[in-house]
Amino acid sequence: MSQADETQTETVSEDGVIESVSGPVVTATDLDARMNDVVYVGDEGLMGEVIEIEGNLTTIQVYEETSGVGPGEPVENTGEPLSVDLGPGMLDSIYDGVQRPLDVLEDKMGTAFLDRGVDAPGIDLEKQWEFEPEVEEGDEVEPGDVVGTVPETVTIDHKVMVPPDYEGGEVTAIESGEFTVEETVVELSSGEEIQMHQEWPVRQARPAENKETPTEPLVTGQRVQDGLFPLAKGGTAAIPGPFGSGKTVTQQQLAKWSDADIVVYIGCGERGNEMTEVIEDFPELPDPQTGNPLMARTCLIANTSNMPVAARESCIYTGITIAEYYRDMGYDVALMADSTSRWAEAMREISSRLEEMPGEEGYPAYLAARLSEFYERAGRFELINGDEGTISVVGAVSPPGGDFSEPVTQNTLRIVKTFWALDADLAERRHFPSINWNESYSLYKDQLDPWWTSEIASDWAEVRQWAVDVLDEEDELQEIVQLVGKDALPEDQQLTLEVARYLREAWLQQNALHDVDTYCEPEKTYRMLTAIKTFNDEAFDALEAGVPVEEIQDVDAAPRLNRMGTSEDWEAFIDEIEADLEEQLRALY
């Protein structure tokens, strides 16, 4: 029953009384509460959270629109912190910032616009799931141990675990069959009963035994990211960029094609039409790993720009807590937060209403600490049951006017180890993804190179470094070209510019809307790069033999390099190009 429904049948216990209302910030008196307790505010029972206690005054941030709420109305304290419902049914679901299922509420309300005070549990408490035990009576289990599995979707088996705050003990009763999430499936000698349903406070990280160094890449299927600026499984990345530079599309590409087991996508304060695109696209997209619908391994959290600002502040924590729960099952989870700037703006608005001392550009002084707390929950973890799981976090940043020196971008850069800088100039030239290769970096390269070398190609690091050197040289030469023109350069430098052009157009550009080019496996990323290097090596050999640079540039095979990404039979196509390049260029001398 929703809180609004309850107020119609019984009087809310007047634990406290509203004294003042300022937007989403409400002040109450005589409320017996602790920090971060969830409360229900006003006659309509609007959900809120205690954020400040001073004497008899308690300050609450309300997760819903507060118009019409006035002094004298009651405030009821639940005595519990803001928590999420964890259990089977979270995948293939769409939630708001405080884990209310939007599709369930839409059915309940009969409209996409939700009334205030409505509520619903995060997972279906009535649905029955097929529970298959993994342990037997007499087995000893500890916190974090898997006691059974449930086929949550066609792609993912949900692992039912001993909650981390349990003692554990000997299994005294367990049976297979169909159960709701609130029914007991395992009984322990300690008297504890295990259900498929857990709750966990969102602002508290779930426990793990150890945080380890990531050694395996999160394969994204995007050449510029896998090839030049890789992200580790368990790593952190930021995608800053001005309006229209492609942050959302880049994150959606990562959500669609990265080789994570589970994807948690948080639309945090973004435009509703962008989130609508995600909600409409994802259910129809096939998963490249399994062929099943992509939503079968995806959980969406939608808190668009027209939703209450306080819920935007909490949606990041809701998402990372859900990600930690699947990490505890041993899965590799990728979390996309779009965008952390809107989250920071929500913090700034609430902080200003609390009349806290502002920091740089009006953001609260604790902005850096909050960002750190969030990104620190990513990582490769040894779990409390001895298994291993990872959370990779990719946060989009929307700096006003594309100014990377603003506080959110700068504080994020101090924390994350991969930086994909989006460039408005590249976007205007229709170069997508518009990741600026001169400003971006990855600090995971060295620890990931052994994986690339053993799994993809023994000379992966050398070939990548060659590409980086060519692009760096092109950047220096472009300054000279703008002064004196390309024709004034020596022929070897003109040829370097030609090779760099193919690196940019054939390799770094990738068409997210093309059926073939939207995803590029690592082997193809490597082979495309070596094909351009073949052109480079053969072209410079011809130049040294006295062939004019114009003749080298005019060989028929070279322009076909631009079609490598869109070729379905790419292996044969690249083999053919390399053979033709060698034949045609050697024929010139």
ZINOR-V18643 format. One record per residue. N is the residue number from 1. RES is the residue in one small letter. PHI is phi in whole degrees, 0 to 359 (NA if undefined). PSI is psi in whole degrees, 0 to 359 (* if undefined). D_CENTER is the distance of its C-alpha to the mean C-alpha in Angstrom with 1 decimal. Layout:
N_RES_PHI_PSI_D_CENTER + N_RES_PHI_PSI_D_CENTER
This chain:
1_m_NA_137_32.5 + 2_s_287_163_30.7 + 3_q_295_325_31.7 + 4_a_295_320_33.4 + 5_d_297_319_35.4 + 6_e_297_324_36.4 + 7_t_292_339_37.8 + 8_q_282_336_40.1 + 9_t_256_341_41.7 + 10_e_209_155_42.0 + 11_t_282_133_42.1 + 12_v_292_135_39.2 + 13_s_297_125_40.3 + 14_e_278_77_40.9 + 15_d_289_332_39.2 + 16_g_205_174_38.9 + 17_v_227_138_39.7 + 18_i_292_131_37.8 + 19_e_259_319_39.5 + 20_s_209_157_37.4 + 21_v_230_127_34.5 + 22_s_226_91_32.5 + 23_g_62_230_29.7 + 24_p_279_0_27.1 + 25_v_257_121_28.9 + 26_v_241_137_31.8 + 27_t_252_131_34.5 + 28_a_236_154_36.4 + 29_t_245_159_39.6 + 30_d_60_29_40.9 + 31_l_259_119_37.6 + 32_d_276_96_37.5 + 33_a_216_163_33.8 + 34_r_246_166_31.6 + 35_m_303_138_28.5 + 36_n_71_8_25.4 + 37_d_295_144_27.6 + 38_v_275_134_26.7 + 39_v_231_162_29.6 + 40_y_245_124_30.8 + 41_v_252_134_32.3 + 42_g_78_176_35.3 + 43_d_296_333_37.3 + 44_e_274_353_34.3 + 45_g_67_52_32.3 + 46_l_283_137_29.2 + 47_m_283_135_26.5 + 48_g_211_179_26.0 + 49_e_220_137_25.3 + 50_v_288_125_27.8 + 51_i_240_351_26.7 + 52_e_201_137_30.1 + 53_i_231_124_33.5 + 54_e_220_104_36.6 + 55_g_63_235_39.9 + 56_n_270_0_40.4 + 57_l_262_130_37.7 + 58_t_241_126_34.2 + 59_t_260_134_31.4 + 60_i_234_135_28.8 + 61_q_263_127_25.7 + 62_v_260_134_25.8 + 63_y_274_10_22.8 + 64_e_223_167_25.0 + 65_e_298_132_27.4 + 66_t_254_10_30.5 + 67_s_298_138_33.1 + 68_g_91_347_36.4 + 69_v_277_134_35.7 + 70_g_225_169_38.6 + 71_p_302_148_40.3 + 72_g_95_344_42.1 + 73_e_283_155_39.7 + 74_p_281_158_38.7 + 75_v_230_125_35.6 + 76_e_250_130_34.9 + 77_n_263_133_33.1 + 78_t_273_340_31.4 + 79_g_78_5_31.5 + 80_e_238_146_27.9 + 81_p_287_166_24.7 + 82_l_297_119_21.7 + 83_s_232_162_20.5 + 84_v_247_150_18.5 + 85_d_277_124_20.2 + 86_l_244_133_18.9 + 87_g_164_179_20.5 + 88_p_298_143_20.7 + 89_g_112_354_19.8 + 90_m_283_328_16.2 + 91_l_287_151_14.9 + 92_d_66_23_16.0 + 93_s_242_157_16.0 + 94_i_235_120_15.1 + 95_y_245_162_15.3 + 96_d_268_190_16.0 + 97_g_294_340_15.0 + 98_v_246_28_17.5 + 99_q_65_35_16.9 + 100_r_271_128_19.7 + 101_p_288_114_19.5 + 102_l_294_323_20.1 + 103_d_291_322_21.8 + 104_v_295_315_24.1 + 105_l_293_326_25.0 + 106_e_296_317_25.6 + 107_d_297_321_28.1 + 108_k_291_319_29.6 + 109_m_273_335_30.1 + 110_g_78_12_30.9 + 111_t_209_156_28.9 + 112_a_282_346_25.3 + 113_f_261_119_26.2 + 114_l_276_141_26.2 + 115_d_286_159_29.2 + 116_r_286_150_28.9 + 117_g_83_357_29.4 + 118_v_280_151_28.1 + 119_d_209_159_26.1 + 120_a_201_148_25.2 + 121_p_296_153_23.8 + 122_g_294_334_20.2 + 123_i_232_157_21.6 + 124_d_289_117_24.8 + 125_l_276_347_27.6 + 126_e_264_332_30.2 + 127_k_294_142_28.8 + 128_q_261_138_30.2 + 129_w_242_148_28.2 + 130_e_277_110_29.9 + 131_f_262_127_29.9 + 132_e_243_113_30.9 + 133_p_296_147_32.0 + 134_e_246_352_31.1 + 135_v_232_168_33.7 + 136_e_238_166_37.3 + 137_e_301_136_39.7 + 138_g_98_342_40.8 + 139_d_289_144_37.6 + 140_e_271_131_36.3 + 141_v_234_150_32.6 + 142_e_238_169_30.7 + 143_p_306_135_27.6 + 144_g_91_343_24.5 + 145_d_293_144_26.7 + 146_v_275_126_26.0 + 147_v_255_347_29.0 + 148_g_182_172_28.2 + 149_t_232_155_25.8 + 150_v_226_129_25.1 + 151_p_288_91_24.1 + 152_e_291_314_21.3 + 153_t_222_179_20.6 + 154_v_295_341_22.2 + 155_t_260_322_19.4 + 156_i_243_129_18.6 + 157_d_270_122_21.2 + 158_h_278_126_20.5 + 159_k_262_122_22.1 + 160_v_275_121_24.3 + 161_m_243_157_24.5 + 162_v_291_122_26.9 + 163_p_305_145_25.2 + 164_p_296_340_24.7 + 165_d_263_13_27.2 + 166_y_272_164_29.9 + 167_e_277_325_32.8 + 168_g_86_186_33.0 + 169_g_151_198_36.3 + 170_e_273_139_38.2 + 171_v_287_120_37.3 + 172_t_256_338_40.3 + 173_a_205_135_39.2 + 174_i_201_141_36.6 + 175_e_210_153_36.9 + 176_s_272_166_35.0 + 177_g_139_190_34.9 + 178_e_262_128_33.2 + 179_f_221_154_32.0 + 180_t_280_167_30.1 + 181_v_291_342_27.3 + 182_e_263_356_29.8 + 183_e_276_146_32.6 + 184_t_286_129_33.4 + 185_v_251_338_32.8 + 186_v_220_136_33.8 + 187_e_245_140_36.4 + 188_l_247_159_36.8 + 189_s_296_338_40.0 + 190_s_285_356_38.7 + 191_g_92_354_38.9 + 192_e_283_145_35.1 + 193_e_242_136_33.8 + 194_i_252_126_30.5 + 195_q_251_172_28.8 + 196_m_285_347_25.7 + 197_h_261_129_24.5 + 198_q_236_159_23.1 + 199_e_237_148_22.2 + 200_w_212_134_20.4 + 201_p_294_132_20.3 + 202_v_290_333_16.8 + 203_r_272_4_17.8 + 204_q_244_123_19.0 + 205_a_294_140_17.1 + 206_r_289_144_18.2 + 207_p_289_149_20.7 + 208_a_219_158_20.5 + 209_e_288_316_23.5 + 210_n_205_148_22.2 + 211_k_254_125_19.4 + 212_e_245_167_20.1 + 213_t_283_126_19.6 + 214_p_293_139_17.1 + 215_t_231_0_19.3 + 216_e_235_137_17.5 + 217_p_282_152_15.1 + 218_l_275_104_11.9 + 219_v_287_118_13.8 + 220_t_264_341_12.0 + 221_g_78_8_15.2 + 222_q_247_123_15.3 + 223_r_298_317_18.5 + 224_v_295_328_17.9 + 225_q_279_310_14.8 + 226_d_294_321_16.4 + 227_g_282_315_19.8 + 228_l_252_321_19.8 + 229_f_229_71_16.6 + 230_p_289_152_15.0 + 231_l_248_137_12.1 + 232_a_277_153_13.1 + 233_k_291_115_12.0 + 234_g_99_10_11.5 + 235_g_261_177_10.9 + 236_t_234_142_9.3 + 237_a_218_152_9.1 + 238_a_237_141_9.8 + 239_i_239_88_10.6 + 240_p_271_147_13.6 + 241_g_183_151_16.0 + 242_p_288_175_18.7 + 243_f_303_133_19.0 + 244_g_83_8_19.2 + 245_s_270_353_17.9 + 246_g_105_24_15.1 + 247_k_299_310_11.8 + 248_t_294_317_10.8 + 249_v_296_320_12.4 + 250_t_298_316_10.8 + 251_q_293_322_7.2 + 252_q_295_323_9.0 + 253_q_298_318_10.8 + 254_l_296_318_8.1 + 255_a_296_323_7.1 + 256_k_286_317_10.9 + 257_w_246_349_12.2 + 258_s_293_153_10.5 + 259_d_272_34_12.7 + 260_a_284_153_10.6 + 261_d_286_321_12.7 + 262_i_231_141_10.4 + 263_v_240_128_7.2 + 264_v_247_117_6.2 + 265_y_248_119_5.5 + 266_i_252_114_7.0 + 267_g_269_98_9.6 + 268_c_254_94_11.1 + 269_g_76_15_14.5 + 270_e_276_170_14.1 + 271_r_296_144_17.1 + 272_g_299_325_18.0 + 273_n_292_328_18.9 + 274_e_291_318_15.4 + 275_m_292_325_14.0 + 276_t_299_320_17.2 + 277_e_299_317_16.5 + 278_v_297_312_13.2 + 279_i_296_325_15.3 + 280_e_278_324_18.2 + 281_d_285_313_16.7 + 282_f_302_317_14.6 + 283_p_296_339_17.6 + 284_e_263_348_19.7 + 285_l_279_135_17.7 + 286_p_281_142_19.0 + 287_d_287_122_16.8 + 288_p_297_338_18.0 + 289_q_277_325_18.3 + 290_t_237_341_20.4 + 291_g_84_350_21.5 + 292_n_281_168_20.6 + 293_p_302_141_18.6 + 294_l_297_328_14.9 + 295_m_297_342_14.6 + 296_a_294_347_16.4 + 297_r_231_24_13.4 + 298_t_233_140_10.9 + 299_c_238_125_10.8 + 300_l_254_136_10.4 + 301_i_240_115_10.9 + 302_a_249_112_12.9 + 303_n_230_84_14.5 + 304_t_286_173_16.0 + 305_s_294_341_18.2 + 306_n_267_0_21.4 + 307_m_274_161_20.3 + 308_p_306_138_21.7 + 309_v_292_329_20.4 + 310_a_292_322_20.6 + 311_a_293_333_18.2 + 312_r_294_323_15.6 + 313_e_294_328_16.2 + 314_s_270_342_15.6 + 315_c_295_329_12.6 + 316_i_298_317_10.2 + 317_y_289_323_12.5 + 318_t_301_314_12.8 + 319_g_295_315_9.1 + 320_i_289_330_9.3 + 321_t_291_319_12.8 + 322_i_298_319_12.1 + 323_a_298_318_9.7 + 324_e_296_325_12.8 + 325_y_297_315_15.2 + 326_y_287_330_14.0 + 327_r_301_320_13.9 + 328_d_296_341_17.4 + 329_m_277_356_18.4 + 330_g_95_12_17.8 + 331_y_271_157_14.8 + 332_d_268_118_12.1 + 333_v_249_137_8.8 + 334_a_246_125_5.4 + 335_l_248_126_2.8 + 336_m_251_123_1.4 + 337_a_246_113_4.8 + 338_d_232_95_7.6 + 339_s_224_154_9.7 + 340_t_290_340_10.7 + 341_s_294_319_14.1 + 342_r_294_326_14.8 + 343_w_296_314_14.1 + 344_a_296_324_16.5 + 345_e_295_324_18.9 + 346_a_296_318_19.0 + 347_m_298_320_19.9 + 348_r_295_319_22.5 + 349_e_295_315_24.1 + 350_i_293_321_24.5 + 351_s_298_320_25.8 + 352_s_292_325_28.3 + 353_r_290_333_29.6 + 354_l_279_355_30.1 + 355_e_60_38_32.1 + 356_e_283_158_30.3 + 357_m_295_120_31.2 + 358_p_284_150_28.8 + 359_g_262_211_27.3 + 360_e_297_131_26.5 + 361_e_54_30_26.3 + 362_g_84_353_26.6 + 363_y_290_153_23.3 + 364_p_296_154_24.1 + 365_a_297_338_25.4 + 366_y_267_15_22.7 + 367_l_305_311_19.7 + 368_a_298_321_19.3 + 369_a_295_318_19.7 + 370_r_294_318_17.1 + 371_l_298_317_14.4 + 372_s_298_315_15.7 + 373_e_302_319_15.6 + 374_f_293_307_12.0 + 375_y_292_332_10.9 + 376_e_292_343_13.9 + 377_r_282_353_12.5 + 378_a_279_164_10.4 + 379_g_147_172_13.0 + 380_r_259_120_15.2 + 381_f_241_140_17.6 + 382_e_275_121_21.0 + 383_l_277_168_21.1 + 384_i_291_345_24.1 + 385_n_262_8_25.4 + 386_g_93_347_25.4 + 387_d_283_186_22.6 + 388_e_228_140_19.5 + 389_g_214_158_15.8 + 390_t_228_151_12.6 + 391_i_233_120_9.2 + 392_s_256_129_7.2 + 393_v_245_126_5.0 + 394_v_241_114_4.4 + 395_g_250_126_6.3 + 396_a_278_144_8.6 + 397_v_234_135_12.1 + 398_s_244_78_15.0 + 399_p_292_132_18.2 + 400_p_303_127_21.3 + 401_g_68_13_23.4 + 402_g_72_21_21.1 + 403_d_274_104_22.5 + 404_f_286_355_20.5 + 405_s_272_359_23.0 + 406_e_286_162_21.9 + 407_p_300_320_20.9 + 408_v_295_315_17.1 + 409_t_296_313_16.6 + 410_q_296_317_19.3 + 411_n_292_325_18.1 + 412_t_294_320_14.5 + 413_l_297_331_16.4 + 414_r_288_342_18.4 + 415_i_257_311_15.6 + 416_v_281_160_13.1 + 417_k_248_356_14.8 + 418_t_233_133_13.3 + 419_f_230_111_14.0 + 420_w_254_97_13.7 + 421_a_275_117_16.2 + 422_l_274_145_16.7 + 423_d_237_122_20.3 + 424_a_296_326_22.1 + 425_d_295_318_25.2 + 426_l_296_319_23.5 + 427_a_297_321_22.1 + 428_e_294_330_25.6 + 429_r_274_9_27.0 + 430_r_62_31_24.7 + 431_h_265_107_23.2 + 432_f_235_147_19.6 + 433_p_295_140_17.1 + 434_s_275_48_18.6 + 435_i_276_119_17.4 + 436_n_284_113_20.4 + 437_w_287_346_21.5 + 438_n_274_336_23.8 + 439_e_258_338_21.5 + 440_s_280_161_18.4 + 441_y_201_163_18.4 + 442_s_222_128_17.0 + 443_l_270_6_18.6 + 444_y_265_356_17.7 + 445_k_307_308_20.3 + 446_d_298_318_23.2 + 447_q_283_343_21.7 + 448_l_263_341_20.1 + 449_d_304_319_23.3 + 450_p_303_324_25.2 + 451_w_292_311_22.8 + 452_w_300_319_23.0 + 453_t_294_320_26.7 + 454_s_278_327_27.4 + 455_e_267_330_25.2 + 456_i_246_301_25.5 + 457_a_200_140_28.4 + 458_s_294_335_30.5 + 459_d_254_24_30.6 + 460_w_307_309_26.9 + 461_a_296_321_26.8 + 462_e_293_317_30.1 + 463_v_293_319_29.2 + 464_r_298_317_25.9 + 465_q_296_324_28.0 + 466_w_301_316_30.6 + 467_a_297_318_28.1 + 468_v_299_317_26.9 + 469_d_296_318_30.6 + 470_v_296_316_31.6 + 471_l_294_323_28.9 + 472_d_296_317_30.0 + 473_e_295_321_33.6 + 474_e_300_319_32.9 + 475_d_301_319_31.4 + 476_e_291_319_34.7 + 477_l_292_329_36.9 + 478_q_298_329_35.5 + 479_e_295_321_36.9 + 480_i_290_318_40.3 + 481_v_302_320_40.0 + 482_q_294_336_39.6 + 483_l_272_314_42.8 + 484_v_241_351_45.1 + 485_g_92_154_43.5 + 486_k_294_323_42.3 + 487_d_293_341_45.8 + 488_a_280_350_47.0 + 489_l_282_152_44.7 + 490_p_301_157_46.1 + 491_e_298_325_45.5 + 492_d_294_326_43.2 + 493_q_286_326_40.9 + 494_q_298_321_41.1 + 495_l_291_323_40.0 + 496_t_300_319_37.1 + 497_l_296_324_35.9 + 498_e_293_317_36.3 + 499_v_297_317_34.2 + 500_a_297_325_31.5 + 501_r_298_319_31.6 + 502_y_292_325_30.9 + 503_l_299_317_28.0 + 504_r_289_311_26.5 + 505_e_278_323_27.4 + 506_a_268_331_27.4 + 507_w_249_310_24.6 + 508_l_284_329_22.1 + 509_q_282_144_22.2 + 510_q_208_131_20.4 + 511_n_269_107_20.9 + 512_a_293_341_17.8 + 513_l_262_0_20.5 + 514_h_270_135_22.8 + 515_d_304_322_23.1 + 516_v_269_315_23.6 + 517_d_284_345_21.9 + 518_t_299_332_18.5 + 519_y_230_132_17.8 + 520_c_230_111_19.6 + 521_e_293_157_20.1 + 522_p_304_323_20.7 + 523_e_298_320_24.5 + 524_k_289_320_24.7 + 525_t_303_315_22.8 + 526_y_294_313_25.5 + 527_r_295_323_28.4 + 528_m_297_320_27.7 + 529_l_292_319_27.8 + 530_t_291_330_30.9 + 531_a_295_319_32.6 + 532_i_293_324_32.2 + 533_k_293_325_33.5 + 534_t_300_315_36.4 + 535_f_301_316_37.3 + 536_n_301_310_37.1 + 537_d_295_314_39.4 + 538_e_292_323_41.9 + 539_a_294_318_42.0 + 540_f_290_328_42.8 + 541_d_298_317_45.4 + 542_a_294_320_47.0 + 543_l_297_317_47.0 + 544_e_295_332_48.8 + 545_a_279_1_51.3 + 546_g_98_8_52.2 + 547_v_283_130_50.4 + 548_p_299_146_49.6 + 549_v_297_330_45.9 + 550_e_296_322_46.5 + 551_e_292_322_47.6 + 552_i_296_317_44.6 + 553_q_292_337_42.2 + 554_d_270_3_44.1 + 555_v_296_143_43.7 + 556_d_295_327_42.7 + 557_a_288_332_40.0 + 558_a_300_313_37.8 + 559_p_299_338_36.4 + 560_r_290_347_35.3 + 561_l_302_328_32.6 + 562_n_290_347_30.6 + 563_r_259_4_30.7 + 564_m_297_319_29.1 + 565_g_295_327_25.6 + 566_t_264_1_26.9 + 567_s_280_129_29.5 + 568_e_290_313_29.1 + 569_d_267_69_31.4 + 570_w_293_327_29.9 + 571_e_297_311_31.6 + 572_a_294_322_35.0 + 573_f_296_316_34.3 + 574_i_291_319_33.2 + 575_d_304_316_36.2 + 576_e_294_317_38.5 + 577_i_298_313_37.2 + 578_e_300_318_37.7 + 579_a_295_317_41.2 + 580_d_294_320_42.1 + 581_l_299_313_41.0 + 582_e_300_315_43.1 + 583_e_294_311_46.0 + 584_q_290_320_46.1 + 585_l_287_323_45.5 + 586_r_289_334_48.1 + 587_a_290_346_50.5 + 588_l_281_347_50.6 + 589_y_220_*_52.5
